[in-house]
Amino acid sequence: MRDEDAKALLQEFLDQGAAAILASDADEFFKRVSFPHILITEDSEAVYHSATELRPQFFSVSRALRGNGVTDYLRIVASAVFEDENTILGDWVTHVIRHSHRLIPPYPARARIHCKDGLWKVSHAVYGIKFPPIADCFPVVADRPHLRDLNLMD
């Protein structure tokens, strides 16, 4: 198991998820999420036990992107390693673009994905953003984003 393979698998996973978010395709998106699902931001931590619980957050993010004319929702892998043959821990940077212009500063993220029944799914995700108090708005990128170590959450 090579780190380059982990990076390629994570990049494919992120690209598919980003496409599902921009298309508001919840069914496709939730194929890639395992439950319970831990979601951590700069100002919150939540545990979702089902797609039904996480669905409002998914549609809020999708509406914010689409409503602001986002043309590219790019998540570029910075690093990824196999923790075991079925688990990858990786970091990436998210870029939110409308016709080659950034709408918000790039922000870091980290996740643990695992392969189950031939499909990679995310179980833990950490984002260097704060969710706004108003639904369907862009997240606020922290001045100095900090990502918690997922190893501390096992």
C-alpha positions in Angstrom: 0.0 0.0 0.0 1.6 3.2 -1.2 0.8 6.7 -0.1 0.4 7.7 -3.8 -2.3 5.1 -4.1 -4.0 6.5 -1.0 -3.8 10.0 -2.5 -5.3 8.9 -5.8 -8.2 7.0 -4.1 -8.9 10.0 -1.8 -8.8 12.4 -4.8 -11.3 10.3 -6.7 -13.5 10.0 -3.6 -13.5 13.8 -3.1 -14.1 14.6 -6.8 -17.2 12.3 -6.8 -18.5 13.9 -3.6 -18.0 17.4 -4.9 -19.9 16.6 -8.1 -22.8 15.2 -6.1 -22.9 18.3 -3.9 -22.9 20.7 -6.9 -25.6 18.6 -8.5 -27.7 18.4 -5.3 -27.6 14.6 -5.7 -28.1 13.4 -2.1 -28.5 9.8 -3.1 -25.1 9.8 -4.8 -23.5 11.7 -1.9 -24.8 9.5 0.8 -23.4 6.4 -0.9 -20.1 7.8 0.3 -21.0 8.4 4.0 -21.0 6.0 6.9 -22.9 6.3 10.1 -22.4 7.3 12.7 -20.7 10.2 11.0 -18.6 12.7 12.9 -18.4 16.2 11.5 -16.2 18.8 13.1 -15.7 22.5 12.3 -13.8 25.3 13.9 -16.9 26.0 16.1 -18.9 22.8 16.3 -18.8 19.1 16.6 -21.8 16.8 15.6 -22.5 13.2 15.4 -25.0 12.2 12.8 -26.6 8.7 13.0 -28.4 8.6 9.7 -28.6 10.3 6.3 -31.9 11.8 7.4 -30.1 13.7 10.2 -27.3 14.9 7.8 -29.6 15.7 4.8 -30.5 19.3 5.8 -26.7 20.1 6.1 -26.1 18.6 2.7 -28.8 20.6 1.0 -27.8 23.8 2.8 -24.2 23.5 1.5 -25.4 22.6 -2.0 -27.9 25.5 -2.2 -25.1 27.9 -1.0 -22.8 26.7 -3.7 -25.4 26.7 -6.5 -27.0 30.0 -5.3 -23.7 31.8 -5.5 -23.0 30.5 -9.0 -20.1 28.2 -8.0 -18.7 26.7 -11.2 -15.9 24.7 -9.5 -15.9 23.1 -6.1 -12.3 21.8 -6.0 -11.0 19.6 -3.2 -7.3 19.0 -3.8 -5.5 16.3 -1.8 -2.5 17.5 0.1 -1.6 14.2 1.8 -3.0 10.7 2.4 -1.9 7.5 4.0 -3.2 4.1 4.5 -3.9 3.4 8.1 -4.6 -0.2 7.1 -5.7 -1.8 3.8 -9.2 -0.5 4.1 -8.7 2.9 5.8 -7.2 6.1 4.5 -6.5 9.3 6.5 -6.1 12.3 4.3 -5.9 16.1 4.2 -7.0 18.4 1.4 -7.6 22.0 0.5 -11.0 23.2 -0.7 -11.3 25.9 -3.4 -14.7 27.5 -4.1 -14.6 29.1 -7.5 -17.0 31.0 -9.8 -15.6 31.5 -13.3 -12.0 31.4 -12.2 -12.6 33.8 -9.2 -12.4 32.6 -5.6 -15.5 33.3 -3.6 -14.0 32.5 -0.3 -10.4 31.8 0.8 -9.2 28.2 0.4 -9.6 26.1 3.5 -8.1 22.9 4.8 -10.0 19.7 5.7 -9.2 16.2 6.9 -11.1 12.9 6.8 -10.9 9.3 7.5 -12.4 7.1 4.7 -12.8 3.3 4.8 -13.7 0.8 2.1 -16.8 -1.3 2.8 -18.3 -3.6 0.2 -16.0 -2.1 -2.5 -17.1 1.5 -1.8 -15.1 4.2 0.0 -17.1 6.0 2.7 -16.2 8.8 5.0 -16.7 8.3 8.8 -15.0 11.4 10.2 -14.5 14.8 8.7 -12.9 18.0 10.0 -13.1 21.3 8.3 -11.2 24.6 8.9 -14.4 26.6 8.7 -17.2 27.9 10.8 -20.8 27.3 9.6 -22.8 30.5 9.4 -25.9 30.9 11.6 -28.0 31.4 8.5 -28.7 28.4 6.3 -27.6 28.4 2.7 -24.8 30.8 3.2 -21.1 30.2 2.6 -19.0 29.0 5.6 -16.6 31.4 7.2 -13.0 30.5 6.8 -11.0 31.0 10.0 -8.1 33.4 9.9 -5.8 30.5 10.9 -7.7 27.3 10.3 -6.9 24.5 12.7 -7.7 20.8 12.0 -8.0 18.4 14.9 -6.1 15.2 14.8 -8.6 12.4 13.9 -6.5 9.9 15.7 -7.6 11.5 19.0 -11.2 10.5 18.2 -10.9 6.8 17.8 
